[in-house]
């Protein structure tokens, strides 16, 4: 079952940003009391250029 999370992070490089997104989702799950060990992360990106 897919679950949606809205998180905001910043980083200079995309790979660094994706790591921060994973950490933010893990924290959301921890707050909900759900384990994050067995989740598969599928990244979604929507870059915006100024």
One Martini backbone bead per residue (centre of mass of N, CA, C, O) as a GRO file, in nm:
protein
   50
    1UNK     BB    1   0.094   0.038   0.025
    2UNK     BB    2   0.065   0.359  -0.040
    3UNK     BB    3   0.237   0.652   0.085
    4UNK     BB    4   0.206   0.989   0.169
    5UNK     BB    5   0.449   1.261   0.165
    6UNK     BB    6   0.526   1.587   0.292
    7UNK     BB    7   0.840   1.723   0.206
    8UNK     BB    8   1.115   1.946   0.302
    9UNK     BB    9   1.419   2.015   0.122
   10UNK     BB   10   1.778   2.086   0.112
   11UNK     BB   11   2.024   2.100  -0.159
   12UNK     BB   12   2.275   2.105  -0.390
   13UNK     BB   13   2.232   1.798  -0.443
   14UNK     BB   14   2.040   1.540  -0.541
   15UNK     BB   15   2.153   1.306  -0.366
   16UNK     BB   16   2.131   1.467  -0.102
   17UNK     BB   17   1.826   1.519  -0.114
   18UNK     BB   18   1.731   1.222  -0.113
   19UNK     BB   19   1.844   1.157   0.166
   20UNK     BB   20   1.670   1.369   0.316
   21UNK     BB   21   1.398   1.250   0.238
   22UNK     BB   22   1.436   0.977   0.372
   23UNK     BB   23   1.473   1.091   0.658
   24UNK     BB   24   1.197   1.234   0.676
   25UNK     BB   25   1.023   0.980   0.641
   26UNK     BB   26   1.136   0.823   0.881
   27UNK     BB   27   1.036   1.031   1.089
   28UNK     BB   28   0.737   1.009   1.029
   29UNK     BB   29   0.717   0.708   1.102
   30UNK     BB   30   0.821   0.730   1.392
   31UNK     BB   31   0.591   0.912   1.494
   32UNK     BB   32   0.373   0.678   1.410
   33UNK     BB   33   0.510   0.390   1.486
   34UNK     BB   34   0.674   0.302   1.223
   35UNK     BB   35   0.860   0.112   1.035
   36UNK     BB   36   1.149   0.172   0.793
   37UNK     BB   37   1.326  -0.078   0.697
   38UNK     BB   38   1.111  -0.212   0.458
   39UNK     BB   39   1.137   0.018   0.258
   40UNK     BB   40   1.071   0.145  -0.062
   41UNK     BB   41   1.227   0.390  -0.246
   42UNK     BB   42   1.056   0.623  -0.459
   43UNK     BB   43   1.143   0.870  -0.652
   44UNK     BB   44   1.051   1.222  -0.671
   45UNK     BB   45   1.072   1.484  -0.917
   46UNK     BB   46   1.063   1.866  -0.916
   47UNK     BB   47   1.222   2.078  -1.075
   48UNK     BB   48   1.335   2.422  -1.020
   49UNK     BB   49   1.399   2.714  -1.211
   50UNK     BB   50   1.521   3.055  -1.185
   0.00000   0.00000   0.00000
